[in-house]
Amino acid sequence: MPSSPKRHIITACRASPLSKKGAEEVLQLIRSLDEFIFFDLLLQKTYGDKDLKTCLKDMPKNDFFTKEIDELLVSKRARIAIHSAKDLPIPLPKGLYLAALTESIAPEDLLVLRDGDSLESLRKGALIGTSSIRREKQIHILRPDLICTSIRGTIEKRLEQLFQQTVDGLVIAKAALLRLNLLHLNHILLPPPYARYQGRLAVVTRDDDEEMIELFKKIDQKKRLHFGLSGDMPLIETKIQKSSIPLCKEAFHAKHLLFTSKEGVRYFVSALKELRIDIRHICSKHCFSIGKGTTRLLRENGFQSISEASTTTSEGLLSLIEEKKVQGPFFWPHSALSRTFFQKHLYPLIDCPLYTTHPKKPQQAIDFSLYDELFFSSPSIIDSFFACFEKPPEDMFLAVQGPITYQRLQAQLQTKGVIHDTVFASPACV
């Protein structure tokens, strides 16, 4: 039996020893799942590697350490990029997608000292190298008299300044010392809080590279809070529109049934029962389904002839219908808040606004610090979120299902005075 062909995937990362160690850590996870994948590292110095004078203390979450690497993705000179998750710009450049976040190997910060030194033995006003306001506060909790000074460069270059007595101590992420096998250095554990995503690695790819997205989904450890009817935190509730129930009789006159949500299936089946119509008389009709969850529910209710859209959007569903070159009439049970997309593109269409959607406040407070990403599945859920919360946390990733939900998110952010520079939303279907 012939062996599987080897695949070489060009992988971009920064040229520092720490970045190479991080990239190898991620790639080893994939190799353990597929021995026929090989990664060719493309090492790239970024502006942040070359500019060692700019102070990072007041710098926003931009692409200081990632721009040149992500440009390799956009230009298709690399398939994936691997970054320290803490360095990711928010938002990611247009056209890119966060395919995976690894678990942190250590979130803590350490104060590294020369051999023989201790926190107590440091002279008054000793210099501590750090370029982080948060880490300065950690230091001053332990010793208010210590003076923090900005320091830049690779871990090796910074340690050089410590050993040459340019500074008396360095604040370094514990994860960095672990990856470089330097945890034997004299160090003190600093108190929390620690940076979000510290010690974690991020895999970025183009948002249209489905192969890489699927591949790295296998190692993705993003903690996602799913807002939706069937998600972790429902923010809307639905109710059948009694006045629309008689319209369901019109399904008999349709050649095809169109389902754009699981709720559409549930309420349609419920309406047939209320009308005392045996669903078996309808199940022989062909269905067009917007996604896997909707398809699964259709099959559970006895429908067998189903075509499923490859992308979970109305546009994807219309593309499938056009590809199959089928003729109507189509019967469409849907939310009364659905946009008029199908009314404009399908004819004849039997339109059945079968249920309504209302905001639903969460019963308990949400600790956003437990999650990496918020996921929104519809525009109505976006509206409900902003009705319940002032705005999303600024250091969290946001993901949406489909371009219309993306547009609604951006509109709400702008209404709240939160522009793209504080959060990331992916228009890619998730």
N, C-alpha and C positions, 0 to 999 in steps of 0.2 A: 504494500500500500504506500503510495508516494507521501512524503512528508509535506507539511504545510509550508508554503513559501515564506521566506523571511520578509518582514516589513521594516523599512528604515524610516523613522519619523524625526524630522529635524526639529530640535528643541532649543529654544532661545532662553538664555539666562544671563545674569551679570557675570563678569569675569572674576569676581573675588573668590577666594577659597571657600568662604562661607556659603556663597550662592551655589557654587558647584556641589558642595556637600548636600545642600538642600535639594537641588535638582536630582541628584543621585538617589536620595531618600525617596522621593516621589516615584521615580522611574523604577526603582526596585519593587515597589508595591505593585506596579503594573506587570513587571516581568514575572512576578510570582503567580500571576493569573494567566499569562500568555507568554510562553517561552520563545515564540517566534517573532516577537516584537523587539526591534533594536532602535535605540535612540542615538542620534548623532547630535552632540551638543554644539550649539553655535553661541560662542561667548561674545558678549558685547559690553563695552564700557558705556555707561550712561552719563548724562550731564552731571548728575549728582555724584558720580565717581570722580569726575574731573574737577569740578568746582568744590574745593575744600575750604572756601572762605565763607560762603553763605551760611548764616546761622539758621538752624532748623526750628528754633524755639517757637517762632510765631508763624511758621509756614503752614498753609492749609493742606488738606489732603489732595495733593496734586501729583503730577507724573514726574517729579524730580528724579526718581530712581527707576522709572519704568518706561519712559517715553520711547527711547531708541529701541528697546526690546519689543514693545508692542507694535512699533512701526514695522518690524520684521514680520509680524503676523499679518498686518493689514496689507503689506506688499506681497504676501504669500511666499516669502523667503523662509518662513518657519511655519509649522503646523500648530505648535503649542509654545507657550511661554510659562516659565515657572518663576514665581516671585515669593519673597517673604510677604505673607498676607498683610502684615502691618504696613508695607510700602505701597499697597494698591491705591491708585488714585480713585477718588470718588467724585464723579462717576468714572467708569471705565470709558475709554474712547469708543466712539460710535462704531458699531459693527463687531465689537468684541463681547465675549461671554465668559462669565466665571464658571468654568466647568467643574471645579472641585476645590474644596478646602480640606486639608488634612486635620487630624486632631493635633492639639499642641503637645509637644514633647515636654514642655515646661513653660508656664506663663510668667514665672517670677523674674524679678530684677535682682542683680547682685552688685554689691560694692566690692570691687577687686582692689586689693592692696598689695604692696611689696611684701615679700617674706619677712616675718618678724614684726610687722606692723599690726596694730589692732585699732578698732574704733577709738578706744580710750587713749592710745599712745600718739595719735595724730596731733600735731601741733595746732594751736589755736589759729584759725584762719587758713588751714590747709586747703589746697586747691583740689577740687574734685571735678574730673572731666565728665560732662554730660551736655547734650544738646536738647534736653527735654525739660519743659517746665514741670511736668508731672513728676519726673524723677528728682528734680530739685526739691520739691516739696517732701519727697520721701527722705532725702538726705537730711533736710532741716528738722524732720521729726526726730531723727536720731541725734543730730548735733547742729543746733541752730547757728553756731559760729563758723561752720565750714563754708567755704566760698566755692560756688559752682562756676565753672568756666566752660565755654563752648569748645567742643573737640570734635574733629571730623576725621574721616579716613577709615580704612579697613580695620578689623579687630586687631590684626597684627601690627598695624601702624600705630594704633592707639596704645597698645601694650608697650610698644617701643618707647612712647613718651612717658609711660609710667616708670619703666625700668631706668630711663635716663633722667628721672626725677624732674621732668618738666611739669608733671602733675603728681599729686600724692595719692590719688585714687581714681578709679574709673567705674562708672555705672555701666554694666553690660548685661544683656539678657542672658539668663541662665541657659536658654535654648542654644544660644550662639556658642557658649563654652562647651556644652554637651556635644554639639555637632563637630566642633574642632578638637575634641578630646583635650580640653584645657580646664576641666573642672577641678584639677588638682591645684590650681592657683589659689593663693590665699584670698578668701572671700567672705563676705557677710551677707546674709539674706536681708533684703530690704522689705519694709512692710507694704501691703497693698494700699491703694488699688494698682493693678497692672494694666498695661495697654490691652485693649480689645484686639484679638487675633494674634497676640504675641506667642511666638513659638510655632505658629501654624504656617503652612505653605499653601500657595494658591496656584492653581492651574488655569490659565486663560487661553482661550482659543477664539477663532472667528465664530460669530453666532450662526453662520450657515454651514459650519463644518460638522454635520451630524455624526460622522464617524468618530471624531475625537470627543464630541459631547457624550456619546454613548459609551465610549471606551473609558473615559475618566469618571463617568457616573458610578462606576464600580468601586471607586475608592473615595467617593465624595462623602464627607462627614459634616456637611453644612447642617446646622440645626435650624430648620425652617418652621416658622409659624404660619400655618395655612388658614387664611381667612376665606370662608365660603360656607355654603349651606352644609356641605359634608366634610368641612375641614376641621382643624383643631379648635378654632374659635369662630363659631357662626356669628356674623354681624348683620345678617338679614334673615327674615322669615317670610314664608310664602303662604298664600291663601287662595283657594280656587275661586274664580269668578262665576257665581251661580248662573248669571245671565248668559254665559258662554257655553254652558254644558250642552244645550240643544244643538249648537253648531257642530258638535262631534259626530252627529248623524251624517254630516256632509262627507265624512271620511270614506263612506261607501262609494262616493262619486269620484274619488281621487284614484289616479294610477299609482301614485307614490306618496309615502308619508315622510315628512321631514321633521327630524328631531334635533334640536339645538341645545338640549339640556336634559339631565336626568329628571328634573322636575316636570318637564314637558311629557315625558313618558309616564311618570307616576300619575299626574293629574288626568291624562288622557285615559289611562286604564280605569282610574277611579270614576271618570265621567261615564264611560261605557257601562260600568256596573250600575251606576245610578239610573242610567237610561234602560237598564235591563237588556243590554245588547251582549250577546255571547261573543267574547273577544276572538274566538276561533273563526268567526266570519270576517274578521279584519286581518288576522295574522298572515294570511296568504299574500298580502300586499307587500311590495318592495319598500324597504325603509332606507333613508339616507341618514346616517348618524354622524354627529360632530366629533365624537371621541370614544375612547375605550370604555369609560364608565357608562356612557349612554348606551353603547352597544351591548354591554354586559346586562344591563337592566332590560333591554329589549328582548334578549334571548331568554332571560328568566321569565318573561311574560309570554313566551311562546312564539315570538317573531324569529324567523330563520333567514329570510332573504334580506340581508343587510349589507349596504356599502358604507364603509367608514372613511371619513376624511383623513388625509395624511397629516394635516395640521389642524389643530383644534380651534379653528376660527370659522366664521361665516364665509369668509373669502375662500378658505380651503374647501368648505363643503360645496360652494358654488362651482369651484374649479372641477371638483369630482363630477358633479352633475353635467357640466358642459363637456367633460372628457367622455362621459358615457353616452352623450347625445340623446338623452331621453326626453320625452315629451310629457307635459302635464296632462291633466291638472295635478298639482301638488297640494297636500293637506298639511298645514303647519300649526300645531298647538304650541303656544309659546307664552312668555311673560308679556303682560301689557306694557312693560317698560322697554321691550326689545326695540332696537333701532329698525328703521324701515328698509333695511338692506334688501331683503328678499322680495318685498313688494315692488321694488324698483327693477329687479333682475329676473324674476320668475313669472311666467304667465302661461296658462292661468294658475292662479294661486288662491286656494281657499284659506283665508286668514282666520285663525282662531286664537284670540288673546285669552288664554284659558285661566291664567292665574296672575296675581299681583304680588309685588315684592315690597316689604316694609323694613326699615332699619330695626335692628335689635341690639340693645346695649348688652355688653358682656356682664355676666353675673358676678365676676370676680376681677380684681385688679390683675393686670398683666405685668409680669417682670420681664421687660424687654431684654435685659442683660443675659437672659438664658438662651437667647436666639441669635443667629447670625443674619437671617434673612426673613423678611416678611413677604408672603406671596398672596397676591390678589387675583381672583379668578374672573371678576366682572366689574363693569363700571358702577353698578349699584353697590357693590361691596366697597369700592373706593369711596363713594359718597358717604356710606354709613361709617366707615373708618374715621373720616374727617369730622363727622358729626359727633363721634364719641371721643376723639382724641384731637388735641391741638395740632399735632404734626408728628411724623415718625421720628425716632431718634436719629440724629445726624450722622452717626457712624455705623449705621446698619445698611445692608444691601436690601434693595426692593426688587421683586420680580413680579411680572404680570403675565397674564395669559392673553395674548393677542394684541394687535395694534390699537384697537379701540379702547381697551382698558388702559393701555399705555398713555394714550392721548388724554383720557380722563384724569389719570394720575398727574400728568404734567400740568393740566389746567388747575387742579386742586392745589398743587404745590405753589403755583404762581399766585393763586388767590390768597394763600397763606403767607406769601412773601418768601417762600422757600424755593430757590431756583435750583437748577441741576447741580450746582457746585457743592451741594451738601448731601445729596443722596444719589444712588444709582438705581435706575429702573431699566430692565431689559425688555425690549419689544419682542424678543424671541419667544415663541410659544414654549411653555415649560410642561 
